[in-house]
Every structure is written in structure tokens, then in C-alpha cells.
């Protein structure tokens, strides 16, 4: 037996809750439901804490039991709570959780730096949106600067209404209203960002050399101090269409004093921990610690681009 949210595209943090047993699927009763039960179920579903609940508008059969966590010491899951027989006529449960706010661009799988703006897989309405908001999104998803945005009409829909100030660095810091009807007849937001590029510079060929990130007209060295570079190098070579990595070496870089000729570039502000399966360096998880600028990554790949 297990619990499962109802599949409700665009509303990943809530929905009608069902109990599955053998070949049957019945809605969970909202009888006696409190914040205590809500917190436990939202945690079980990996959706953060409890936000609110209502009676479901659905017409599915309702399970004959209801959960009661009162008096139960430190239940690990909702199933550790008491299960009482629900009264006749109980309605189903529609649960809304406080899922961590995850911002992403929902575009084609081959593109990571443009697409419709989603917060926890919910639409974002075009109300109040401008290029400033787009810039915040592009920075938050690791895609550099915003190029432009548009607001396609998709028909009657609900979504988040977001209003950012000049000091906000993520959409999570912006003023966000509860999900409501989109104005302008139902327009959402599509953002186009300028993705950084990986390049080989100095002392190299088309498929080897010191690794840099080209962004907004400038080149930034990629730190060579990251101990995960054996995997990261494979991803860099793949992204550059250069086969597999054959060697990776930290090349000394003196950040202070007079730099050597051709070594004036700053160090890129991010380091990465790749698993060697990613398509792009920028698909890899970021390392939490600040990158060292004492060395630059020198990578050699098996291929050669003519």
C-alpha cells in the first residue's frame, strides 16, 4: 500500500491524495486532517512542509480510514500514525505543500538556457515581467545574461505572479503571490539566455590547452585545483566534440603581481563536479567551495577538430 499525489501538470507541490492497495485506488479522506498530519505527509512526498488543505472537488471513492497523528510520538511516516474509521460522507483530501522553490527553464531537452519559466513546475504569469526578471532567472539557472523574453498566449491558465526589485538575486527573494489566474488572457513567460561557452586557449590545439569559459565578450580561466577534474575533463572534451580526455594537469597561475603575457584573464567564479555523463560542463553540479585561482586546468583530449 502506498500514497501518491494525483498527477496535476503545472502543480507539482499539491493535488488530490490517493491510497493504492492491490488493484484499487481510493482518495484519502480529509476527516480530522490537521497541520500535524499535513507536515508528515508532505515530508513523505518530499514536498517540504504543510501549506494548506481543502476538500477535494473530485468524485473518486474515499478510503474507509483516516489518519490521526495526535498522541503518536515522533512518527517517521504518516503510516506510523493511527488509522481511524472515517465517518460516512467524508470528502477526499486536496493537499498543498510548501515544496522548495525550484526555478528552471522548460525547453527542449537539447537546450538548457531557454524555455518557459517554471517554479516547482508551475507556470509563471507574464504580469509585471520585464528584462530585469529575465536576468534574475538566467543567473539563477547558471545561464549567464538574458537576451530577451516573450509572453506567449496559452489560453486560460493559472500561475505564479512574481514581482522583483533591483536587489533580488533569485526568484525566491522576489515577492510572489499565491498561484492565481494569469492576466492578459493567459500569458506565460519564455526566457532566452546567453549560455557561456567552453574554449581552449594558449599552449594548445583545437582539442587541448588551458580551459577557459567565454562569457559576455571576456575569457575566464577555469580553476585547475578541483580534485574532480578527471571526470570533468571528459565532459569538457565531449562538449568540444573532441573525444575523451587523455590527460588533465593543473597549470600554475600567479593571480597577484604582474601576470605573464597572455595570462591576464580572471578565474571563472564556479567550479564543477561532473560524473562524466553530462553533455555540457554547465549541466554538472557546482562545487560549493570557491574555486582556487592558483592554477588553471590544462586538458588534452583524444580527438582533433580541423
ROVEXKE-881301 format. One line per 2 residues: number of its first residue (from 1); for each residue x, y, z of N, C-alpha, C. Coordinates in Angstrom, 3 decimals, padded with zeros to 6 digits. Example, Ala and Ser with C-alpha at 12.3 -4.5 7.8 and 13.67 -1.06 7.14 Angstrom:
// ROVEXKE-881301
1) 013.190 -005.690 007.800 012.300 -004.500 007.800 013.200 -003.300 007.800; 012.850 -002.250 007.080 013.670 -001.060 007.140 012.900 000.030 007.870 .
//
This chain:
// ROVEXKE-881301
1) 000.850 -001.191 000.000 000.000 000.000 000.000 000.880 001.232 000.000; 000.509 002.270 -000.738 001.332 003.466 -000.807 000.465 004.687 -001.077 .
3) 001.058 005.856 -000.845 000.390 007.120 -001.112 000.959 007.735 -002.366; 000.117 008.404 -003.093 000.589 009.060 -004.313 -000.251 010.294 -004.581 .
5) 000.422 011.395 -004.918 -000.324 012.582 -005.318 -001.007 012.339 -006.649; -002.110 012.995 -006.856 -002.727 012.959 -008.179 -001.844 013.698 -009.148 .
7) -001.713 013.219 -010.358 -000.893 013.889 -011.355 -001.631 015.108 -011.865; -001.069 016.267 -011.612 -001.707 017.526 -011.973 -000.657 018.416 -012.608 .
9) -000.431 018.349 -013.933 000.628 019.110 -014.562 000.533 020.586 -014.206; 001.705 021.181 -013.908 001.746 022.584 -013.555 001.518 022.834 -012.073 .
11) 001.209 021.775 -011.298 001.016 021.951 -009.866 001.687 020.800 -009.141; 003.020 020.789 -009.177 003.767 019.657 -008.656 003.770 019.602 -007.143 .
13) 003.399 020.694 -006.439 003.510 020.716 -004.992 002.197 020.387 -004.294; 001.216 019.917 -005.005 -000.035 019.557 -004.355 -000.982 018.834 -005.283 .
15) -002.097 018.415 -004.723 -003.097 017.717 -005.521 -003.943 016.821 -004.650; -004.830 016.059 -005.250 -005.630 015.081 -004.529 -004.742 013.903 -004.140 .
17) -004.944 013.382 -002.945 -004.104 012.300 -002.438 -004.871 010.985 -002.492; -004.216 009.958 -003.032 -004.850 008.649 -003.193 -004.093 007.584 -002.416 .
19) -004.818 006.586 -001.951 -004.243 005.389 -001.353 -004.392 004.257 -002.356; -003.260 003.594 -002.647 -003.275 002.486 -003.603 -003.121 001.176 -002.839 .
21) -004.021 000.240 -003.053 -003.953 -001.054 -002.397 -004.412 -002.125 -003.370; -003.520 -003.088 -003.606 -003.813 -004.150 -004.566 -004.214 -003.527 -005.902 .
23) -005.423 -003.783 -006.368 -005.843 -003.251 -007.666 -006.777 -002.057 -007.549; -006.927 -001.514 -006.340 -007.843 -000.400 -006.147 -007.080 000.890 -005.867 .
25) -007.719 002.013 -006.154 -007.151 003.336 -005.903 -008.261 004.222 -005.373; -008.142 004.651 -004.096 -009.196 005.453 -003.492 -008.608 006.711 -002.863 .
27) -009.404 007.758 -002.858 -008.948 009.046 -002.345 -008.841 009.010 -000.820; -007.825 009.695 -000.298 -007.652 009.789 001.140 -008.668 010.775 001.720 .
29) -009.252 010.432 002.863 -010.260 011.272 003.492 -009.625 012.497 004.148; -010.334 013.626 004.108 -009.844 014.829 004.791 -010.401 014.939 006.205 .
31) -011.079 013.910 006.685 -011.667 013.951 008.022 -010.580 014.042 009.098; -010.698 015.028 009.998 -009.765 015.180 011.107 -008.383 015.651 010.711 .
33) -008.248 016.096 009.475 -006.918 016.462 008.984 -006.460 017.783 009.608; -005.198 017.804 010.105 -004.618 018.997 010.708 -003.229 019.238 010.140 .
35) -002.590 020.292 010.612 -001.221 020.596 010.162 -000.259 019.467 010.513; -000.503 018.773 011.620 000.383 017.680 012.041 000.419 016.577 010.991 .
37) -000.757 016.130 010.567 -000.814 015.094 009.527 -000.280 015.643 008.201; -000.588 016.923 007.907 -000.126 017.520 006.655 001.379 017.591 006.569 .
39) 002.044 018.000 007.659 003.509 018.071 007.672 004.122 016.705 007.410; 003.543 015.686 008.039 004.109 014.343 007.888 003.929 013.822 006.462 .
41) 002.755 014.028 005.870 002.531 013.531 004.516 003.351 014.316 003.491; 003.435 015.642 003.645 004.253 016.440 002.719 005.713 015.998 002.773 .
43) 006.203 015.685 003.994 007.580 015.190 004.126 007.736 013.838 003.448; 006.742 012.955 003.603 006.790 011.639 002.947 006.863 011.774 001.438 .
45) 006.212 012.818 000.898 006.171 013.021 -000.546 007.308 013.909 -001.045; 008.271 014.223 -000.139 009.418 015.077 -000.497 008.962 016.429 -001.041 .
47) 007.956 017.007 -000.388 007.409 018.276 -000.848 007.473 019.355 000.234; 008.462 019.250 001.138 008.627 020.268 002.164 007.566 020.155 003.240 .
49) 007.176 021.306 003.816 006.197 021.313 004.889 004.782 021.521 004.396; 003.858 021.435 005.323 002.431 021.598 005.036 002.117 023.062 004.749 .
51) 001.269 023.310 003.761 000.830 024.660 003.439 -000.660 024.834 003.754; -001.509 024.046 003.151 -002.934 024.085 003.454 -003.603 022.859 002.855 .
53) -004.863 022.693 003.171 -005.620 021.599 002.552 -007.073 022.025 002.427; -007.749 021.398 001.484 -009.163 021.649 001.264 -009.837 020.318 000.953 .
55) -011.154 020.349 000.910 -011.892 019.180 000.443 -011.730 019.080 -001.069; -011.506 017.894 -001.542 -011.311 017.691 -002.971 -012.618 017.875 -003.738 .
57) -012.466 018.399 -004.941 -013.622 018.531 -005.828 -013.816 017.275 -006.664; -012.928 016.288 -006.467 -013.010 015.062 -007.255 -014.161 014.172 -006.809 .
59) -014.455 013.202 -007.634 -015.598 012.315 -007.368 -015.170 010.875 -007.122; -013.882 010.646 -006.852 -013.392 009.290 -006.627 -013.904 008.730 -005.300 .
61) -013.886 007.401 -005.194 -014.232 006.767 -003.927 -013.241 007.181 -002.854; -013.745 007.311 -001.613 -012.907 007.725 -000.495 -012.569 006.515 000.360 .
63) -011.286 006.375 000.721 -010.809 005.264 001.558 -011.547 005.271 002.895; -011.792 004.083 003.461 -012.607 003.986 004.669 -011.877 004.429 005.928 .
65) -010.570 004.653 005.870 -009.792 005.053 007.030 -009.361 006.516 006.909; -009.027 007.109 008.060 -008.419 008.444 008.070 -007.255 008.421 009.058 .
67) -006.230 009.247 008.801 -005.040 009.260 009.657 -005.226 010.223 010.818; -004.654 009.840 011.967 -004.694 010.676 013.164 -003.343 010.536 013.879 .
69) -002.530 011.604 013.820 -001.193 011.564 014.408 -001.158 012.095 015.842; -002.298 012.538 016.371 -002.344 013.072 017.733 -001.942 012.004 018.744 .
71) -000.983 012.350 019.619 -000.552 011.423 020.652 000.482 010.411 020.200; 000.810 010.389 018.914 001.828 009.465 018.401 003.196 010.136 018.522 .
73) 004.132 009.500 019.235 005.440 010.097 019.480 006.362 009.917 018.282; 006.789 011.031 017.710 007.781 011.077 016.631 007.529 010.059 015.527 .
75) 006.394 010.111 014.880 006.161 009.178 013.766 007.132 009.446 012.620; 007.704 008.402 012.075 008.657 008.554 010.974 007.932 008.830 009.661 .
77) 006.792 008.222 009.464 005.990 008.444 008.260 004.524 008.540 008.675; 003.677 008.917 007.748 002.243 009.014 008.026 001.674 007.659 008.424 .
79) 002.328 006.580 007.991 001.827 005.233 008.287 002.067 004.829 009.731; 002.895 005.593 010.461 003.097 005.328 011.882 001.982 005.938 012.730 .
81) 001.143 006.770 012.130 000.032 007.391 012.853 -001.162 006.433 012.932; -002.074 006.757 013.824 -003.282 005.925 013.966 -004.160 006.052 012.728 .
83) -004.878 004.981 012.432 -005.817 004.990 011.314 -007.205 004.686 011.860; -008.037 005.717 011.896 -009.388 005.596 012.428 -010.383 005.375 011.292 .
85) -011.515 004.825 011.640 -012.573 004.661 010.637 -013.214 006.033 010.402; -013.257 006.445 009.157 -013.821 007.758 008.842 -015.342 007.720 008.955 .
87) -015.974 008.869 009.246 -017.440 008.909 009.292 -018.030 008.865 007.883; -019.259 008.433 007.756 -019.894 008.404 006.425 -019.974 009.808 005.824 .
89) -019.859 009.896 004.520 -019.979 011.167 003.821 -018.730 012.018 003.807; -017.604 011.475 004.305 -016.356 012.258 004.305 -015.908 012.548 002.881 .
91) -015.333 013.735 002.706 -014.828 014.119 001.391 -013.346 013.766 001.264; -012.884 013.768 000.028 -011.485 013.483 -000.220 -010.587 014.658 000.151 .
93) -009.281 014.391 000.194 -008.291 015.379 000.623 -007.557 015.975 -000.571; -007.534 017.306 -000.652 -006.686 018.028 -001.604 -005.633 018.748 -000.781 .
95) -004.370 018.347 -000.951 -003.274 018.815 -000.101 -002.328 019.717 -000.880; -001.901 020.807 -000.247 -000.914 021.709 -000.833 000.272 021.795 000.114 .
97) 001.479 021.545 -000.417 002.698 021.554 000.394 003.583 022.747 000.029; 004.553 023.031 000.878 005.473 024.156 000.669 006.737 023.694 -000.039 .
99) 006.619 022.996 -001.117 007.791 022.451 -001.803 008.860 023.516 -001.992; 010.137 023.131 -001.800 011.232 024.065 -002.018 011.094 024.692 -003.398 .
101) 011.322 025.985 -003.485 011.105 026.694 -004.742 012.244 026.394 -005.715; 011.953 025.611 -006.728 012.938 025.243 -007.746 012.577 025.955 -009.043 .
103) 013.501 026.768 -009.538 013.280 027.527 -010.770 014.019 026.836 -011.909; 013.366 026.656 -013.036 014.026 026.088 -014.205 013.371 026.616 -015.467 .
105) 014.054 026.394 -016.586 013.516 026.750 -017.894 013.078 025.471 -018.580; 011.806 025.373 -018.899 011.260 024.158 -019.502 011.301 024.231 -021.011 .
107) 012.460 023.959 -021.594 012.622 023.982 -023.042 012.900 022.602 -023.589; 013.255 022.497 -024.876 013.631 021.209 -025.461 014.787 020.590 -024.696 .
109) 014.858 019.266 -024.659 015.885 018.583 -023.868 017.295 018.926 -024.322; 017.461 019.329 -025.584 018.789 019.662 -026.092 019.216 021.072 -025.720 .
111) 018.316 021.856 -025.159 018.612 023.237 -024.787 018.375 023.419 -023.291; 019.298 024.096 -022.624 019.149 024.309 -021.193 019.017 025.774 -020.838 .
113) 019.210 026.664 -021.787 019.250 028.087 -021.479 018.153 028.883 -022.158; 017.093 028.217 -022.571 015.892 028.954 -022.933 014.688 028.050 -022.714 .
115) 013.555 028.676 -022.482 012.334 027.913 -022.297 011.364 028.664 -021.416; 010.219 028.036 -021.161 009.200 028.648 -020.329 009.668 028.629 -018.876 .
117) 009.454 029.718 -018.148 009.884 029.823 -016.756 008.915 029.035 -015.877; 009.467 028.150 -015.035 008.673 027.305 -014.157 009.193 027.428 -012.732 .
119) 008.298 027.545 -011.774 008.636 027.474 -010.355 007.961 026.237 -009.792; 008.790 025.252 -009.384 008.252 023.959 -008.939 007.294 023.365 -009.975 .
121) 007.678 023.526 -011.249 006.906 023.019 -012.390 005.570 023.727 -012.580; 005.374 024.871 -011.902 004.177 025.689 -012.112 004.502 026.820 -013.080 .
123) 003.535 027.227 -013.889 003.717 028.367 -014.779 004.035 029.638 -013.990; 004.698 030.579 -014.650 004.853 031.946 -014.147 004.111 032.861 -015.116 .
125) 003.179 033.662 -014.595 002.382 034.547 -015.447 003.207 035.739 -015.912; 002.775 036.342 -016.996 003.507 037.468 -017.583 003.307 038.774 -016.826 .
127) 002.373 038.798 -015.873 002.117 040.014 -015.097 003.414 040.539 -014.469; 003.701 041.822 -014.633 004.851 042.507 -014.025 006.204 042.074 -014.608 .
129) 006.227 041.151 -015.551 007.515 040.604 -016.018 008.217 041.594 -016.936; 009.559 041.718 -016.757 010.364 042.537 -017.648 011.744 041.905 -017.773 .
131) 012.675 042.591 -018.450 014.002 042.017 -018.689 014.769 041.835 -017.386; 014.485 042.661 -016.391 015.127 042.513 -015.082 014.800 041.150 -014.481 .
133) 013.545 040.742 -014.571 013.154 039.425 -014.072 013.858 038.319 -014.859; 013.949 038.505 -016.177 014.613 037.510 -017.027 016.081 037.361 -016.649 .
135) 016.739 038.482 -016.344 018.146 038.444 -015.949 018.322 037.636 -014.665; 017.421 037.812 -013.706 017.497 037.059 -012.451 017.371 035.564 -012.718 .
137) 016.426 035.181 -013.596 016.231 033.770 -013.916 017.473 033.186 -014.586; 018.018 033.886 -015.574 019.187 033.371 -016.295 020.364 033.157 -015.349 .
139) 020.582 034.091 -014.434 021.663 033.950 -013.467 021.389 032.775 -012.534; 020.135 032.619 -012.124 019.794 031.578 -011.158 019.983 030.175 -011.734 .
141) 019.707 029.989 -013.019 019.843 028.662 -013.623 021.216 028.451 -014.245; 022.155 029.397 -014.015 023.521 029.245 -014.491 023.690 029.461 -015.966 .
143) 022.916 030.375 -016.538 022.958 030.585 -017.985 023.372 032.000 -018.376; 024.099 032.691 -017.518 024.635 033.991 -017.903 023.570 035.070 -017.982 .
145) 023.667 035.890 -019.030 022.797 037.056 -019.154 021.553 036.741 -019.989; 020.492 037.495 -019.711 019.267 037.363 -020.504 019.432 038.073 -021.839 .
147) 018.957 037.449 -022.912 018.963 038.066 -024.240 017.637 038.772 -024.476; 016.537 038.047 -024.328 015.210 038.640 -024.443 014.192 037.659 -023.882 .
149) 012.926 038.050 -023.857 011.866 037.170 -023.405 010.616 037.462 -024.220; 009.692 036.519 -024.237 008.383 036.789 -024.820 007.313 036.174 -023.930 .
151) 006.070 036.506 -024.220 004.956 036.086 -023.363 003.874 035.441 -024.221; 004.053 034.187 -024.597 003.082 033.527 -025.472 001.735 033.309 -024.786 .
153) 000.699 033.377 -025.577 -000.660 033.121 -025.097 -000.921 031.621 -025.141; -001.315 031.033 -024.009 -001.585 029.589 -023.982 -003.025 029.304 -023.569 .
155) -003.827 030.353 -023.426 -005.207 030.154 -023.025 -005.374 030.267 -021.519; -006.573 030.110 -021.078 -006.903 030.244 -019.656 -006.006 029.341 -018.822 .
157) -005.243 029.932 -017.882 -004.347 029.128 -017.051 -004.058 029.847 -015.751; -003.520 029.091 -014.807 -003.104 029.630 -013.520 -001.587 029.597 -013.428 .
159) -001.010 030.506 -012.623 000.431 030.532 -012.450 000.827 031.486 -011.341; 002.146 031.544 -011.069 002.675 032.458 -010.063 002.741 033.877 -010.626 .
161) 002.463 034.858 -009.784 002.643 036.258 -010.120 003.876 036.743 -009.368; 004.938 037.112 -010.087 006.232 037.434 -009.481 006.556 038.904 -009.719 .
163) 007.028 039.565 -008.650 007.439 040.964 -008.771 008.785 041.108 -008.055; 009.850 041.402 -008.825 011.201 041.505 -008.275 011.640 042.964 -008.169 .
165) 012.515 043.225 -007.198 013.121 044.548 -007.066 014.551 044.486 -007.585; 015.233 045.611 -007.582 016.597 045.643 -008.099 017.591 044.896 -007.242 .
167) 017.247 044.608 -005.987 018.183 043.938 -005.081 017.992 042.426 -005.025; 016.986 041.906 -005.683 016.723 040.467 -005.634 017.689 039.709 -006.531 .
169) 018.271 038.623 -005.979 019.232 037.830 -006.748 018.647 036.526 -007.259; 017.536 036.076 -006.700 016.851 034.874 -007.167 015.346 035.128 -007.133 .
171) 014.591 034.307 -007.850 013.136 034.448 -007.805 012.598 034.150 -006.409; 013.355 033.343 -005.638 012.945 033.043 -004.279 012.948 034.256 -003.379 .
173) 013.734 035.283 -003.745 013.781 036.514 -002.958 012.707 037.510 -003.400; 012.083 037.257 -004.525 011.108 038.201 -005.069 009.748 038.022 -004.395 .
175) 008.945 039.045 -004.480 007.580 038.963 -003.976 006.769 038.084 -004.920; 006.214 037.014 -004.383 005.471 036.057 -005.199 004.107 035.813 -004.587 .
177) 003.068 036.034 -005.375 001.715 035.820 -004.876 001.362 034.348 -004.987; 000.312 033.971 -004.302 -000.195 032.611 -004.449 -000.592 032.375 -005.904 .
179) -000.558 031.121 -006.301 -000.889 030.795 -007.684 -002.311 031.248 -007.999; -002.458 032.040 -009.050 -003.760 032.560 -009.431 -003.889 032.645 -010.935 .
181) -005.015 033.130 -011.396 -005.264 033.209 -012.830 -004.333 034.216 -013.484; -003.738 033.830 -014.613 -002.867 034.735 -015.362 -003.711 035.794 -016.073 .
183) -003.234 037.037 -016.031 -003.920 038.122 -016.725 -003.594 038.071 -018.219; -004.031 039.077 -018.942 -003.767 039.172 -020.376 -004.297 037.960 -021.134 .
185) -005.365 037.360 -020.628 -005.969 036.245 -021.342 -005.263 034.925 -021.160; -004.191 034.872 -020.379 -003.488 033.613 -020.138 -002.131 033.561 -020.799 .
187) -001.237 034.486 -020.422 000.117 034.526 -020.992 001.142 034.105 -019.948; 002.095 033.284 -020.388 003.187 032.857 -019.531 004.484 033.465 -020.065 .
189) 005.625 033.100 -019.458 006.898 033.747 -019.796 007.884 032.730 -020.378; 008.490 033.077 -021.509 009.575 032.301 -022.108 010.815 033.189 -022.134 .
191) 011.926 032.678 -021.579 013.154 033.463 -021.459 014.261 032.826 -022.283; 015.054 033.676 -022.940 016.215 033.249 -023.722 017.473 033.819 -023.064 .
193) 018.407 032.945 -022.695 019.646 033.363 -022.027 020.844 033.128 -022.949; 021.935 033.806 -022.632 023.178 033.649 -023.373 024.081 032.697 -022.601 .
195) 024.137 031.452 -023.050 024.903 030.434 -022.337 026.403 030.651 -022.511; 027.183 030.537 -021.418 028.643 030.619 -021.555 029.175 029.488 -022.432 .
197) 030.350 029.687 -023.000 030.981 028.675 -023.843 032.312 028.250 -023.226; 032.667 026.992 -023.444 033.978 026.497 -023.037 034.912 026.574 -024.233 .
199) 036.115 027.097 -024.019 037.099 027.196 -025.103 038.462 026.758 -024.598; 039.311 026.326 -025.528 040.716 026.048 -025.225 041.550 027.241 -025.662 .
201) 042.397 027.712 -024.785 043.219 028.875 -025.069 044.676 028.600 -024.721; 045.590 029.165 -025.489 047.018 029.207 -025.188 047.620 027.827 -024.998 .
203) 048.754 027.608 -025.556 049.554 026.384 -025.414 048.791 025.143 -025.872; 047.869 025.294 -026.798 047.066 024.137 -027.162 046.757 024.045 -028.639 .
205) 045.994 022.991 -028.980 045.489 022.788 -030.328 043.986 022.961 -030.265; 043.290 022.507 -031.303 041.829 022.630 -031.298 041.196 021.772 -030.225 .
207) 041.911 020.753 -029.735 041.352 019.844 -028.745 042.232 019.671 -027.517; 043.044 020.657 -027.201 043.803 020.622 -025.955 044.250 022.034 -025.613 .
209) 044.550 022.241 -024.366 045.036 023.539 -023.937 044.461 023.942 -022.593; 044.755 025.155 -022.182 044.208 025.705 -020.957 042.718 025.975 -021.169 .
211) 041.910 025.588 -020.212 040.462 025.667 -020.369 039.954 027.007 -019.847; 039.136 027.647 -020.652 038.537 028.919 -020.260 037.053 028.895 -020.571 .
213) 036.330 029.776 -019.906 034.915 029.996 -020.173 034.778 031.359 -020.828; 034.164 031.372 -022.000 033.929 032.628 -022.722 032.532 033.119 -022.397 .
215) 032.462 034.328 -021.865 031.164 034.856 -021.453 031.143 036.374 -021.576; 030.119 036.873 -022.255 029.907 038.318 -022.411 031.152 039.017 -022.948 .
217) 031.807 038.386 -023.929 032.943 039.016 -024.582 034.258 038.894 -023.843; 034.298 038.179 -022.719 035.534 038.004 -021.957 035.819 036.519 -021.750 .
219) 037.102 036.207 -021.559 037.525 034.839 -021.265 037.941 034.746 -019.798; 037.500 033.667 -019.143 037.826 033.435 -017.734 038.461 032.052 -017.607 .
221) 039.622 031.965 -016.961 040.254 030.671 -016.754 039.392 029.799 -015.840; 039.425 028.490 -016.098 038.731 027.538 -015.242 039.744 026.955 -014.266 .
223) 039.457 027.048 -012.982 040.395 026.611 -011.954 040.807 025.158 -012.155; 042.090 024.886 -011.971 042.600 023.527 -012.105 042.771 022.828 -010.782 .
225) 042.349 023.464 -009.692 042.578 022.898 -008.366 041.516 021.893 -007.951; 040.431 021.806 -008.702 039.339 020.907 -008.332 039.761 019.453 -008.499 .
227) 039.674 018.674 -007.400 040.126 017.279 -007.437 039.231 016.385 -008.283; 038.086 016.890 -008.713 037.175 016.094 -009.542 037.465 016.254 -011.032 .
229) 038.583 016.833 -011.380 038.823 017.158 -012.789 038.943 015.940 -013.704; 039.226 014.770 -013.186 039.313 013.605 -014.073 037.986 013.360 -014.779 .
231) 036.867 013.488 -014.068 035.549 013.343 -014.687 035.156 014.598 -015.448; 035.463 015.741 -014.891 035.078 016.999 -015.522 035.759 017.156 -016.880 .
233) 036.985 016.694 -016.988 037.709 016.794 -018.251 037.016 016.009 -019.354; 036.446 014.836 -019.023 035.712 014.053 -020.027 034.531 014.850 -020.572 .
235) 033.841 015.569 -019.686 032.692 016.357 -020.107 033.137 017.523 -020.979; 034.237 018.182 -020.616 034.761 019.281 -021.429 035.105 018.790 -022.834 .
237) 035.779 017.649 -022.934 036.142 017.111 -024.247 034.892 016.755 -025.055; 033.897 016.180 -024.398 032.654 015.837 -025.086 031.955 017.094 -025.597 .
239) 031.899 018.111 -024.762 031.238 019.352 -025.151 031.936 020.009 -026.333; 033.247 019.858 -026.419 034.020 020.460 -027.506 034.115 019.543 -028.723 .
241) 033.397 018.378 -028.683 033.427 017.399 -029.788 034.847 016.910 -030.034; 035.545 016.618 -028.944 036.959 016.251 -029.024 037.248 014.871 -028.438 .
243) 036.258 014.004 -028.404 036.502 012.664 -027.899 036.558 012.610 -026.383; 037.506 011.819 -025.870 037.649 011.640 -024.424 038.916 012.329 -023.929 .
245) 038.921 012.612 -022.631 040.104 013.229 -022.026 041.221 012.200 -021.899; 042.428 012.581 -022.299 043.591 011.707 -022.150 044.522 012.183 -021.039 .
247) 044.426 013.451 -020.674 045.268 013.978 -019.591 044.668 015.277 -019.079; 044.855 015.527 -017.792 044.457 016.799 -017.200 045.519 017.192 -016.174 .
249) 045.980 018.425 -016.272 047.077 018.891 -015.438 046.762 020.284 -014.907; 046.994 020.535 -013.604 046.858 021.906 -013.106 048.046 022.747 -013.552 .
251) 047.803 023.815 -014.285 048.857 024.690 -014.803 049.007 025.872 -013.844; 050.226 026.133 -013.345 050.408 027.200 -012.356 049.925 028.553 -012.871 .
253) 049.243 029.279 -011.996 048.735 030.603 -012.335 049.025 031.525 -011.157; 049.677 032.638 -011.416 050.009 033.588 -010.361 048.981 034.717 -010.414 .
255) 048.033 034.754 -009.458 046.968 035.744 -009.533 047.387 037.147 -009.116; 048.465 037.253 -008.329 048.898 038.563 -007.866 050.168 038.973 -008.588 .
257) 050.483 040.243 -008.520 051.670 040.740 -009.200 051.443 040.892 -010.684; 052.502 040.988 -011.450 052.425 041.184 -012.897 052.232 039.839 -013.576 .
259) 051.061 039.588 -014.216 050.834 038.289 -014.860 051.710 038.118 -016.097; 051.961 036.852 -016.413 052.738 036.557 -017.622 051.919 036.951 -018.842 .
261) 052.618 037.175 -019.935 051.936 037.586 -021.165 050.904 036.530 -021.566; 049.703 036.978 -021.863 048.637 036.071 -022.270 047.918 035.407 -021.121 .
263) 048.277 035.724 -019.871 047.685 035.073 -018.699 046.910 036.074 -017.847; 046.433 037.157 -018.466 045.798 038.231 -017.707 044.350 037.923 -017.324 .
265) 043.771 036.850 -017.854 042.353 036.577 -017.620 042.064 036.275 -016.154; 040.873 036.651 -015.718 040.422 036.310 -014.372 039.991 034.839 -014.330 .
267) 039.785 034.328 -013.100 039.326 032.953 -012.925 037.799 032.926 -012.885; 037.196 031.943 -013.582 035.745 031.776 -013.577 035.261 031.537 -012.150 .
269) 034.110 032.090 -011.803 033.634 032.098 -010.422 033.057 030.765 -009.948; 032.970 029.780 -010.826 032.391 028.490 -010.453 033.367 027.354 -010.724 .
271) 033.273 026.301 -009.893 033.917 025.029 -010.179 032.832 023.964 -010.266; 033.135 022.823 -010.899 032.098 021.836 -011.190 032.544 020.440 -010.770 .
273) 031.573 019.615 -010.441 031.819 018.238 -010.038 031.028 017.327 -010.961; 031.618 016.972 -012.090 030.919 016.192 -013.119 031.027 014.700 -012.842 .
275) 030.063 013.944 -013.362 030.073 012.487 -013.211 030.537 011.792 -014.478; 030.871 012.562 -015.503 031.346 012.121 -016.828 030.205 011.755 -017.770 .
277) 028.938 011.837 -017.314 027.809 011.502 -018.180 027.120 012.739 -018.754; 027.423 013.925 -018.236 026.750 015.140 -018.675 027.175 015.529 -020.091 .
279) 026.282 016.248 -020.788 026.563 016.711 -022.148 027.413 017.965 -022.144; 027.294 018.757 -021.095 027.947 020.056 -021.035 028.493 020.285 -019.637 .
281) 029.570 021.037 -019.548 030.126 021.410 -018.254 029.077 022.086 -017.387; 028.189 022.859 -018.017 027.217 023.633 -017.259 026.007 022.810 -016.839 .
283) 025.983 021.529 -017.229 024.983 020.609 -016.707 025.443 019.949 -015.415; 026.728 020.100 -015.072 027.306 019.439 -013.906 026.954 020.179 -012.618 .
285) 026.868 019.456 -011.501 026.657 020.123 -010.211 027.819 021.061 -009.901; 027.504 022.184 -009.280 028.542 023.130 -008.897 029.148 022.734 -007.558 .
287) 030.433 023.014 -007.410 031.127 022.786 -006.145 030.831 023.957 -005.222; 030.524 023.660 -003.968 030.117 024.712 -003.045 031.256 025.653 -002.666 .
289) 032.481 025.123 -002.607 033.606 025.963 -002.207 034.044 026.855 -003.372; 034.576 028.018 -003.036 035.029 028.950 -004.063 036.215 028.353 -004.825 .
291) 036.281 028.550 -006.140 037.379 027.978 -006.923 038.708 028.651 -006.597; 039.763 027.858 -006.558 041.102 028.402 -006.331 041.618 029.039 -007.614 .
293) 042.334 030.154 -007.478 042.926 030.788 -008.661 044.440 030.575 -008.710; 044.919 029.522 -008.009 046.348 029.243 -008.008 046.778 028.443 -009.235 .
295) 045.837 027.803 -009.919 046.186 027.019 -011.106 045.025 027.034 -012.089; 045.340 026.710 -013.344 044.361 026.644 -014.422 044.337 025.212 -014.932 .
297) 043.170 024.743 -015.363 043.049 023.385 -015.873 043.644 023.294 -017.278; 044.598 022.400 -017.475 045.179 022.100 -018.786 044.701 020.715 -019.184 .
299) 043.879 020.643 -020.236 043.247 019.384 -020.628 043.677 018.982 -022.023; 043.915 017.682 -022.193 044.200 017.114 -023.514 043.135 016.086 -023.831 .
301) 042.601 016.148 -025.071 041.548 015.229 -025.496 042.061 014.325 -026.624; 041.332 013.230 -026.848 041.776 012.241 -027.825 041.493 012.661 -029.254 .
303) 040.529 013.556 -029.469 040.148 013.941 -030.828 040.896 015.143 -031.333; 040.470 015.576 -032.533 041.056 016.767 -033.128 040.038 017.374 -034.083 .
305) 039.716 018.630 -033.884 038.768 019.338 -034.743 039.556 020.146 -035.756; 039.339 019.855 -037.034 040.088 020.547 -038.101 039.368 021.823 -038.460 .
//
